[in-house]
Amino acid sequence: MTTTKPFLIEIGLEELPARFVNPAISQFTEKTQAWLEEKELTYETIRSFATPRRLALLIEGLVDKQPDLSGEARGPAKKNSPRC
């Protein structure tokens, strides 16, 4: 059974010019969403917060682990095996 929890990511900054705050938080949100999807971590919502000195994302309902994966792996071809 998978449980979910809230997760807060917060980045402290030197004074960021005000004109860069909205593009920075948008990019931070987009990159985080893409990374979570790549790692197969599901979540309910992402809320973003930004000031000139801080960027933060609150990820609600983040699963506590990735799903289990199963697969078949094959070894080297017989012709490439060292002879005894």
N, C-alpha and C positions, 0 to 999 in steps of 0.2 A: 504494500500500500504506500502510495506516495503522499507526502504531506506538503503543504504550501506555507510559505511565510513571507512577510514583507522584507524587503531588502533595500537599504539606503546606500547610494553611492554619492559621495560628496567630494568635490575638488575645491581646495582653497587656492586662490590666485592672487598675484599682485594686482594692482588696480587695472582692470580691463576697460578700455575706452567704451563708453556707453553704446556706440554704434556697432560694436562687435558682440554685445551680449546676446541678442536674439539669434544671430547666425550661429554663435558658439553653442548655445543650448539646443538649437535645432539639430546641428551636426552631432552633438553628443548623444542626443536621443536616438537619431537614426542609426548611428554606428553601434550603439548598445543593442538596439532591436535586432540589427543584422547579426551581431555576434551571438546573441541569445538563440536566434533561429539556427545559426550554423552549428551551435553546440547542442541543439535539440532540447533546450530548456524552455518550457512553457511558462506563461505568466498570464495574469488577468489584465492588468493595466500598468502603464507607466505614466507617472506624473512628474513634470519637470518644474524646477525652481531655479531662478537665476538672479544674481546681483552682479555688480562689477567686480566683487571680490569672491564670489562663490557660485559654483554650478552644482546642482544636485538633481538626482533622479530617485524617485521612490517607486520601486517595482513591487506592486501588490500581487500576492498570490504566486510567487515564484516557487517552482517545484524544488525540493531539496536535493534531487539527484537526477542525472540523465537516465533515460530509459535503458534497460538492459538490451544488449545487442547480441545476436548469435550469428555465426557464419561458419563456413568451411574454408580452411586454409590448406593448400596443397604444398608439398615440399618440392625440391628441385627435381627436374626430369631425370629419369633413370640413366639416360645417356650422359648426364653431367655429374653423376655420382662417382666418387673416387673408388677405385678397385682395391679390394683387400689383398 
